[in-house]
Amino acid sequence: MNIRVIGIIPARYKSTRLPGKPLVDIGGKPMIQRVWERVQGSKYADKIIIATDDKRIYDTVKQFTSNVMMTPEELTSGTDRVAYTARTYTADIIINIQGDEPFITSDEIDQVSEILIDDPEPVMGTLVKKIKTVDELTSPHTAKVVIDRKGYAVYFSRSPIPFNRIASDINEWLRYGTYYKHIGIYSYRKKYLEKFSQYKPAVLENMEKLEQLRVLENGDCIKTAVTNYESQSVDTEEDLKMARIRCRNEINGE
């Protein structure tokens, strides 16, 4: 069966912590262009579209691709922007690609696509990675996830989960259990994405400030796959500084 996959990158100008961040310069290119270029090698995605609510981003994107779409300003989240854009295209699977991760790889696009391509049961997929440090485990900025034996997400939290009663203190938790963090890239069956976009924010989502909990609260399932990919999002000036250093090192082969 021929399954069509489309990737959509939502790009919003009015970021609270780093206004205009899709257009910040990283190694001589706007970040949104770096993201778009990095995912072009996907073996599954037929097309990568950038969805934005801002003419400055739209005009910049038009300089390197025609695959860009203006979306209404009143859309409140990246997922809403992806769902709005997806209605225009014929596809079976939609990939929500984060526009603030300039070092994303096409392998991650393929891996999150394969969750739904290889298994007809799940309606949504995402990636997880093993946590290796206590700092990551305890940081509220890192979303943790518990998964079942089939790879389905049981719960997402900013707290370290599951609690480890075997270890004497939290510095020993990683010795006595495997912990996963969430990598924020999603695949959806197109019909489900439309359904999900109609859901209202729920109690757990509002408490944790994690949108993926809206799926679980409504009784739907997210299947995960373990990746070695290390995400590096750009949310602050300090993140931007580190991204520029990494980009410079990659260009110089360091």
Order of alpha helices (4+ residues) and beta strands (2+ residues): beta-beta-beta-alpha-beta-alpha-beta-alpha-beta-alpha-beta-alpha-beta-beta-beta-alpha-alpha-alpha-beta-alpha
